[in-house]
Amino acid sequence: MGSASVGVPDGTSAVAHAAFPKGCLAMRIRDQLGSVFSNEEFREAFGDRGRPGISPGQLALVSVLQFVENLTDRQAAHAVRARIDVKYLLGLELTDPGFDFTVLTGFRQRLLDHGLEERVLDLLLERLAGQGLVSAGGRQRTDSTHVLAAVRRLNRLEFIGETLRACLEALSAASAQWLVSWMDPAWQKRYGARTDAYRLPSERSERDRLARQIAADGYRLLEAVHTSTAPTWLREIPAVTVLRTVWIQQFTRTVTDGVQEVGWRGKDDLPPGRALIASPYDPQARYSHKRGWAWTGYKVHLSEDCTGSGQPHLITHVVTTDATANDATVVDAVHDALTTKSLKPAEHLLDSGYTSAELLLTAPVEREICVVAPVRPNSTPQQIRSAGFGKSAFAINWQERTATCPSGRTSRYWTVGLDNNGRDAIRIRFATTTCSPCPVRDQCTRSTQYGRQLTVRPQGQDALLERVRAEQTTKAWKERYAARAGVEGTIHQAVAVGGMRRTRYRGLAKTHLGHVLTATAVNLIRLDAWWTGTPLAQTRTSRLAALELAT
């Protein structure tokens, strides 16, 4: 445990204790953890040549403080210059003038350039592991939430117009002389203002005509950039690359009898959502929807330790993906990262979005992690209606690769392959001639052309799924799984305190760095509550919901 006086100037310590006789969060962090981050941990991102610069360890701490109090760069720099508690935290003299706010932007970029975006959280966890506040072999839980990109949502017409305008803006800054030498003067009026800054045509025909005009102008610009007389480096400008990609994704161009025709791509002809650019200003942001909520941006997955009630529940890992990524795809990465950090849990609580039969079967064997998660219920029409013959009514002979229906008939086809999610699956189908004369056909299948079909997992996975479906209805399993609900409070705290719902930055890498800093900030807030014995807040219930009404 650090001392209040170690590394803190006497004058700063005296004034801080006089101003805060009971202490405050920033002072307690200094007292309990010392300087937290050392300069040596960031040496690879900062050279040794030239005159001494601002301490990277201090910049890391200021960056975390930003998300503890949800400060902008300007506000954080002003706090370093003006606040006594922040000077105490950083070990600065009262007369220290601080630094310009732009230094924080450069610090974040250096972290990204050298792959150190997760270093801040990892260093804090290493310090806390040494104090026994977090360790391997316990219980952890993971959940995700959506993150809005730092861009506006645009409709399709606004999107293409703004994409072309953004490219013209970039070219105007990069090579104004070249652009002026050939650009149509009408473009200055057409694309000089933001596309969403004026009212677009309301008639469908006029909107289509405007879209064709924007498309034709975009193609003309791309052709000009790729002529032999244009500087070759213009083609490498990111805005030009985005324009080219968007035009490929959004338009078709055909030439008939020497006449060029440009048109929208149909919805069925668009690229999949994981590849479809949604904003020219953040090409990595993606459009997605979940449970009736639609957004453009990213998704963040938080893992936290929840082993014991006597210790703070600390965030142990952060994963940021684009908005379209399936939750199940990050589980292996989370397990690998926690193992590398020596924080591998013995039990991992997940929701059904992360779960698969393969995970439940392989995690205990390959990683020595027991995954506790519900599996999706059987979704066959018969199971949903609770009528007719569901999968359980069929006897499957795995050795002979056949299935027997309730009427005693045997299946004809057994096909091993993949399901729609790319997972191993077996399709069992009965012959049409077998099902057609069956007197109970209407209780088995609604198809009038084909026989009954079953889709099952390989034998080991199928047996596991059925066992888990039975277990998750028991009281003991529900009590064991109830601990997972606490991660919802962690997500709420990260959103309410650090503004995690909307990213401050553009691009996946910068957004992930912001999430790591937010997670570190939440950990410090929770540590402060634990140091001071502040009890956890109770779940709020509205008065209306608390009424006991007869049902």
For each residue, the residues with C-beta under 8 A, 3 or more apart:
1: 31 32
2: 6 30 31 32 33 34 35
3: 6 31
4: 8 13 17 27 30 31
5: 8 10 13
6: 2 3 34
7: 34 35 91
8: 4 5 12 13 16 30 88 91
9: 12 13 91 92 93 94
10: 5 13 14
11: 14 15 93 94
12: 8 9 15 16 84 87 88 91 92 93 94
13: 4 5 8 9 10 16 17 88
14: 10 11 17 18
15: 11 12 18 19 84 94
16: 8 12 13 19 20 27 84 85 87 88
17: 4 13 14 20 21
18: 14 15 21
19: 15 16 84 85
20: 16 17 23 24 27 84 85
21: 17 18
22:
23: 20 27 28 31
24: 20 27 28 85
25: 28 29 68 85 524 525 528
26: 29 30 65 85 86 88 89
27: 4 16 20 23 24 30 31 85 88 89
28: 23 24 25 31 32 528 531 532
29: 25 26 32 33 36 89 524 527 528
30: 2 4 8 26 27 33 34 35 88 89 91
31: 1 2 3 4 23 27 28
32: 1 2 28 29 527 531
33: 2 29 30 36 127
34: 2 6 7 30
35: 2 7 30 38 57 61 91
36: 29 33 57 60 61 123 124 127
37: 41 42 56 57 58 60 61 120 123
38: 35 41 57
39: 42 43 46 55 56 57
40: 43
41: 37 38 57 119 123
42: 37 39 45 46 56 57 60 110 111 116 119
43: 39 40 46 48
44: 114 116
45: 42 56 110 111 113 114 116
46: 39 42 43 53 56 110
47: 50
48: 43
49:
50: 47 53
51:
52:
53: 46 50
54: 58 59 99 103
55: 39 58 59
56: 37 39 42 45 46 59 60 107 110
57: 35 36 37 38 39 41 42 60 61
58: 37 54 55 61 62 90
59: 54 55 56 62 63 103 104 107
60: 36 37 42 56 57 63 64 107 119 120
61: 35 36 37 57 58 64 65 89 90
62: 58 59 65 66 76 77 80 86 90 104
63: 59 60 66 67 76 104 107 108 120 517
64: 60 61 67 68 120 517 520 521 524
65: 26 61 62 68 69 71 76 79 86 89 521
66: 62 63 69 70 71 72 73 75 76 104 517 521
67: 63 64 70 497 498 499 514 517 518 520 521
68: 25 64 65 497 498 521 524 525
69: 65 66 79
70: 66 67 497 498 499
71: 65 66 75 76 79
72: 66 75 76 101
73: 66 76 77 101 102 104 105
74: 77 78 101
75: 66 71 72 78 79
76: 62 63 65 66 71 72 73 79 80 101 104
77: 62 73 74 80 81 98 99 100 101 103 104
78: 74 75 81 82 98 101
79: 65 69 71 75 76 82 83 86
80: 62 76 77 83 86 87 90 92 96 98 99
81: 77 78 96 97 98
82: 78 79
83: 79 80 86 87
84: 12 15 16 19 20 87 88 94
85: 16 19 20 24 25 26 27 88 89
86: 26 62 65 79 80 83 89 90
87: 12 16 80 83 84 90 91 92 93 94 96
88: 8 12 13 16 26 27 30 84 85 91
89: 26 27 29 30 61 65 85 86
90: 58 61 62 80 86 87
91: 7 8 9 12 30 35 87 88
92: 9 12 80 87 96
93: 9 11 12 87 96
94: 9 11 12 15 84 87
95:
96: 80 81 87 92 93
97: 81
98: 77 78 80 81
99: 54 77 80 103
100: 77 103
101: 72 73 74 76 77 78 104 105
102: 73 105 106
103: 54 59 77 99 100 106 107
104: 59 62 63 66 73 76 77 101 107 108
105: 73 101 102 108 109
106: 102 103 109 110
107: 56 59 60 63 103 104 110 111
108: 63 104 105 111 112 510 513
109: 105 106 112 113
110: 42 45 46 56 106 107 113 114 116
111: 42 45 107 108 114 116 117 119 120 513
112: 108 109 115 116 117 509 510 513
113: 45 109 110
114: 44 45 110 111
115: 112
116: 42 44 45 110 111 112 119
117: 111 112 509 512 513 516
118: 121 122 318 516
119: 41 42 60 111 116 122 123
120: 37 60 63 64 111 123 124 516 517 520
121: 118 124 125 315 317 318 516 519 520 523
122: 118 119 125 126 341
123: 36 37 41 119 120 126 127
124: 36 120 121 127 128 520 523 524
125: 121 122 128 129 134 314 316 341 343
126: 122 123 129 130
127: 33 36 123 124 130 131
128: 124 125 131 133 134 314 523 527
129: 125 126 132 133 134 135 342 343
130: 126 127
131: 127 128
132: 129 135
133: 128 129 311 312 314 527
134: 125 128 129 305 311 314 316 343
135: 129 132 138 307 343
136: 338 342 343 344 345
137: 344 345 346
138: 135 305 306 307 308 345 346 347
139: 305 306 307 345 346 347 348 349 483
140: 303 304 305 306 307 316 338 343 345 347 348 349
141: 303 304 306 348 349 350 483 484 486 487
142: 301 302 303 304 331 334 348 349 350 354 487
143: 301 302 350 351 484 487 488 490 491
144: 299 300 301 302 327 353
145: 299 300 302 491 495 500 501
146: 288 290 293 295 297 298 299 323 501
147: 295 297 298 299 300 320 323 500 501 502 503 511 515
148: 295 296 297 501 502 503
149: 278 279 282 285 296 297 298 503 506 511
150: 282 502 503 504 505 506
151: 279 281 282 285 296 506
152: 196 279
153: 296
154: 158 159 162 195 196 279
155: 158 159
156: 159 160 250 264
157: 160 161 195 200 207 210 211 214
158: 154 155 161 162 195 196 200
159: 154 155 156 162 163 246 278 279 280
160: 156 157 163 164 211 214 215 218 246 250
161: 157 158 164 165 191 195 210 214
162: 154 158 159 165 166 194 195 196 280
163: 159 160 166 167 218 242 243 246 280
164: 160 161 167 168 191 214 217 218 221 243
165: 161 162 168 169 191 194 195
166: 162 163 169 170 239 242 243 280 281
167: 163 164 170 171 218 221 237 239 240 242 243 280
168: 164 165 171 172 179 183 187 191 221
169: 165 166 172 173 239
170: 166 167 173 174 237 238 239 240
171: 167 168 174 175 176 178 179 221 225 234 237 239 240
172: 168 169 176 179
173: 169 170 176
174: 170 171 234 237
175: 171 178 179 231 234
176: 171 172 173 179 180
177: 180 181
178: 171 175 181 182 230 231 234
179: 168 171 172 175 176 182 183
180: 176 177 183
181: 177 178
182: 178 179 224
183: 168 179 180 187 188
184: 187 217
185: 188 189
186: 189 190
187: 168 183 184 190 191 217
188: 183 185 191 192
189: 185 186 192
190: 186 187 217
191: 161 164 165 168 187 188 195 217
192: 188 189
193: 197 198
194: 162 165 197
195: 154 157 158 161 162 165 191 198 200
196: 152 154 158 162
197: 193 194
198: 193 195
199:
200: 157 158 195 207 210
201: 206 207 210
202: 206 207
203: 206 207
204: 207 208
205: 208 209
206: 201 202 203 209 210
207: 157 200 201 202 203 204 210 211
208: 204 205 211 212 264
209: 205 206 212 213
210: 157 161 200 201 206 207 213 214
211: 157 160 207 208 214 215 264
212: 208 209 215 216 262 263
213: 209 210 216 217
214: 157 160 161 164 210 211 217 218
215: 160 211 212 218 219 247 250 251 253 262
216: 212 213 219 220 260 262
217: 164 184 187 190 191 213 214 220 221
218: 160 163 164 167 214 215 221 222 243 247
219: 215 216 222 223 247 253 262
220: 216 217 223 224
221: 164 167 168 171 217 218 224 225 243
222: 218 219 225 226 240 243 244 247
223: 219 220 226 227
224: 182 220 221 227 230
225: 171 221 222 230 234 235 240
226: 222 223 230 235
227: 223 224 230
228:
229:
230: 178 224 225 226 227 234 235
231: 175 178 234
232: 235 236
233: 236 237
234: 171 174 175 178 225 230 231 237 240
235: 225 226 230 232 240 241
236: 232 233 240 241
237: 167 170 171 174 233 234 240 241
238: 170 241 242 283
239: 166 167 169 170 171 242 243 280
240: 167 170 171 222 225 234 235 236 237 243 244
241: 235 236 237 238 244 245
242: 163 166 167 238 239 245 246 277 280 283
243: 163 164 166 167 218 221 222 239 240 246 247 280
244: 222 240 241 247 248
245: 241 242 248 249 277 283
246: 159 160 163 242 243 249 250 277 280
247: 215 218 219 222 243 244 250 251
248: 244 245 251
249: 245 246 265 270 271 275 276 277
250: 156 160 215 246 247 264 265 270
251: 215 247 248 262 263 264 265
252: 262 263 264 265 269
253: 215 219 260 261 262
254: 260 261
255: 258 259 260 261
256: 259 261
257:
258: 255
259: 255 256
260: 216 253 254 255
261: 253 254 255 256
262: 212 215 216 219 251 252 253
263: 212 251 252
264: 156 208 211 250 251 252
265: 249 250 251 252 269 270
266: 269 270
267: 270
268:
269: 252 265 266
270: 249 250 265 266 267 276
271: 249 275 276
272: 275 276 324
273: 276 286 287 288 324
274: 286 322 324 325
275: 249 271 272
276: 249 270 271 272 273 286 287
277: 242 245 246 249 280 283
278: 149 159 282 285 286 287 296
279: 149 151 152 154 159 282 283 285 296
280: 159 162 163 166 167 239 242 243 246 277 283
281: 151 166 506
282: 149 150 151 278 279 285 506 507
283: 238 242 245 277 279 280
284: 322 507 508
285: 149 151 278 279 282 296 297 298 322 323 506
286: 273 274 276 278 296 297 298 322 323 324
287: 273 276 278 294 295 296 323 324
288: 146 273 294 295 296 299 323 324
289: 292 293 294 295
290: 146 293
291:
292: 289
293: 146 289 290
294: 287 288 289
295: 146 147 148 287 288 289 323
296: 148 149 151 153 278 279 285 286 287 288 323
297: 146 147 148 149 285 286 323 502 503
298: 146 147 149 285 286 320 321 322 323 503 508 511
299: 144 145 146 147 288 320 321 322 323 325
300: 144 145 147 318 319 320 321 500 515
301: 142 143 144 318 319 320 321 327 330 334
302: 142 143 144 145 315 317 318 487 490 491 494 519
303: 140 141 142 315 316 317 318 319 334 338
304: 140 141 142 313 314 315 316 486 487 490
305: 134 138 139 140 311 313 314 316 343 345
306: 138 139 140 141 313 349 483 486 487
307: 135 138 139 140 311
308: 138 311
309:
310:
311: 133 134 305 307 308 530
312: 133 523 526 527 529 530
313: 304 305 306 486 490 526
314: 125 128 133 134 304 305 523 526 527
315: 121 302 303 304 318 490 519 520 522 523
316: 125 134 140 303 304 305 338 341 343
317: 121 302 303 334 337 338 341 343
318: 118 121 300 301 302 303 315 512 515 516 519
319: 300 301 303 330 333 334 337
320: 147 298 299 300 301 508 511 512 515
321: 298 299 300 301 325 329 330 508
322: 274 284 285 286 298 299 325 508
323: 146 147 285 286 287 288 295 296 297 298 299
324: 272 273 274 286 287 288
325: 274 299 321 322 329 330
326: 329 353 421
327: 144 301 330 331 351 353 354
328: 331 353 354 355 356 359
329: 321 325 326 332 333
330: 301 319 321 325 327 333 334 354
331: 142 327 328 334 335 350 354 359
332: 329 335 336
333: 319 329 330 336 337
334: 142 301 303 317 319 330 331 337 338
335: 331 332 338 339 344 348 363 367 369
336: 332 333 339 340
337: 317 319 333 334 340 341
338: 136 140 303 316 317 334 335 341 343 344 345
339: 335 336 342 343 344 367
340: 336 337
341: 122 125 316 317 337 338
342: 129 136 339
343: 125 129 134 135 136 140 305 316 317 338 339
344: 136 137 335 338 339 367 368 369
345: 136 137 138 139 140 305 338 348 369
346: 137 138 139 368 369 370
347: 138 139 140 369 370 372
348: 139 140 141 142 335 345 363 369 370 371 372
349: 139 140 141 142 306 372 373 481 483 484 487
350: 141 142 143 331 353 354 355 371 372 373 484
351: 143 327 354 355 373 374 484
352: 355 373 374 375 376
353: 144 326 327 328 350
354: 142 327 328 330 331 350 351 359 373
355: 328 350 351 352 359 360 371 373 374 375 376
356: 328 359 360 423
357: 360 361 375 423 457 461 462 464 465
358: 361 362 423 424 461
359: 328 331 354 355 356 362 363 371 373
360: 355 356 357 363 371 373 375 464 465 468
361: 357 358 364 365 460 461 464
362: 358 359 365 366 367
363: 335 348 359 360 366 367 369 370 371
364: 361 367 368 369 370 371
365: 361 362 368
366: 362 363
367: 335 339 344 362 363 364
368: 344 346 364 365
369: 335 344 345 346 347 348 363 364
370: 346 347 348 363 364
371: 348 350 355 359 360 363 364
372: 347 348 349 350 480 481 484
373: 349 350 351 352 354 355 359 360 481
374: 351 352 355 468 472 481
375: 352 355 357 360 465 468 469 472
376: 352 355 379
377: 383 469
378: 383 390 391 469
379: 376 383 384
380: 383 384 390 391
381: 384 385 388 446
382: 385 387 388 389 390 443 444
383: 377 378 379 380 386 390 391
384: 379 380 381
385: 381 382 388
386: 383
387: 382 443
388: 381 382 385 442 443 444
389: 382 393 394 405 406 440 443 444
390: 378 380 382 383 393
391: 378 380 383 394 454 456
392:
393: 389 390 405 406
394: 389 391 403 404 405 406 428 454
395: 403 404
396: 402 403 428 456 462
397: 400 401 402 403 404
398: 401 459
399:
400: 397
401: 397 398 414
402: 396 397 410 411 414 428
403: 394 395 396 397 410 411 428 430 454
404: 394 395 397 408 409 410 411
405: 389 393 394 408 409 410 411 430 444 452
406: 389 393 394 440 444
407: 438 440
408: 404 405
409: 404 405 430 434 435 438
410: 402 403 404 405
411: 402 403 404 405 414 428 429 430 431 454
412: 429 430 431 434 451
413: 427 428 429 430 431
414: 401 402 411 426 427 428
415: 426 427 428 429
416: 424 425 426
417: 425 426 427
418: 422 423 424 425
419: 422 423 424 425 455
420:
421: 326
422: 418 419
423: 356 357 358 418 419 457
424: 358 416 418 419 457 458 461
425: 416 417 418 419 455 456 457
426: 414 415 416 417 455 456 457 458
427: 413 414 415 417 453 454 455
428: 394 396 402 403 411 413 414 415 453 454 455 456
429: 411 412 413 415 450 451 452 453 454
430: 403 405 409 411 412 413 434 435 451 452 453
431: 411 412 413 434 435 451
432: 435 436 449 450 451
433: 436 437 451
434: 409 412 430 431 438 451
435: 409 430 431 432 438 441 444 445 450 451 452
436: 432 433 441 451
437: 433
438: 407 409 434 435 441 444
439:
440: 389 406 407 443 444
441: 435 436 438 444 445
442: 388 446
443: 382 387 388 389 440
444: 382 388 389 405 406 435 438 440 441 452
445: 435 441 450 451 452 453
446: 381 442
447: 450 451 452
448:
449: 432
450: 429 432 435 445 447 453
451: 412 429 430 431 432 433 434 435 436 445 447
452: 405 429 430 435 444 445 447
453: 427 428 429 430 445 450
454: 391 394 403 411 427 428 429
455: 419 425 426 427 428
456: 391 396 425 426 428 462
457: 357 423 424 425 426 461 462 465
458: 424 426 461 462
459: 398 462 463
460: 361 463 464
461: 357 358 361 424 457 458 464 465
462: 357 396 456 457 458 459 465 466
463: 459 460 466 467
464: 357 360 361 460 461 467 468
465: 357 360 375 457 461 462 468 469
466: 462 463 469 470
467: 463 464 470 471
468: 360 374 375 464 465 471 472
469: 375 377 378 465 466 472 473
470: 466 467 473 474
471: 467 468 474 477
472: 374 375 468 469 477 478 481
473: 469 470 477
474: 470 471 477 478
475: 478 479
476: 479 480
477: 471 472 473 474 480 481
478: 472 474 475 481 482
479: 475 476 482
480: 372 476 477 483
481: 349 372 373 374 472 477 478 484
482: 478 479 485
483: 139 141 306 349 480 486
484: 141 143 349 350 351 372 481 487
485: 482 488
486: 141 304 306 313 483 489 490
487: 141 142 143 302 304 306 349 484 490 491
488: 143 485 491 492
489: 486 492 493
490: 143 302 304 313 315 486 487 493 494 522
491: 143 145 302 487 488 494 495 500
492: 488 489 495 496
493: 489 490 496 497 522 525
494: 302 490 491 497 498 500 518 519 522
495: 145 491 492 498 499 500 501
496: 492 493
497: 67 68 70 493 494 518 521 522 525
498: 67 68 70 494 495 517 518 521 522
499: 67 70 495 502 504 518
500: 145 147 300 491 494 495 514 515 518
501: 145 146 147 148 495
502: 147 148 150 297 499
503: 147 148 149 150 297 298 506 510 511 514
504: 150 499 514
505: 150 510 511 513 514
506: 149 150 151 281 282 285 503 510 511
507: 282 284 510 511
508: 284 298 320 321 322 511 512
509: 112 117 512 513
510: 108 112 503 505 506 507 513 514
511: 147 149 298 320 503 505 506 507 508 514 515
512: 117 318 320 508 509 515 516
513: 108 111 112 117 505 509 510 516 517
514: 67 500 503 504 505 510 511 517 518
515: 147 300 318 320 500 511 512 518 519
516: 117 118 120 121 318 512 513 519 520
517: 63 64 66 67 120 498 513 514 520 521
518: 67 494 497 498 499 500 514 515 521 522
519: 121 302 315 318 494 515 516 522 523
520: 64 67 120 121 124 315 516 517 523 524
521: 64 65 66 67 68 497 498 517 518 524 525
522: 315 490 493 494 497 498 518 519 525 526
523: 121 124 128 312 314 315 519 520 526 527
524: 25 29 64 68 124 520 521 527 528
525: 25 68 493 497 521 522 528 529
526: 312 313 314 522 523 529 530
527: 29 32 128 133 312 314 523 524 530 531
528: 25 28 29 524 525 531 532 534
529: 312 525 526 532 534
530: 311 312 526 527 533 534
531: 28 32 527 528
532: 28 528 529
533: 530
534: 528 529 530
535:
536:
537:
538:
539:
540:
541: 545 546
542: 545 546
543: 546 547
544: 547
545: 541 542
546: 541 542 543
547: 543 544
548:
549:
550:
551:
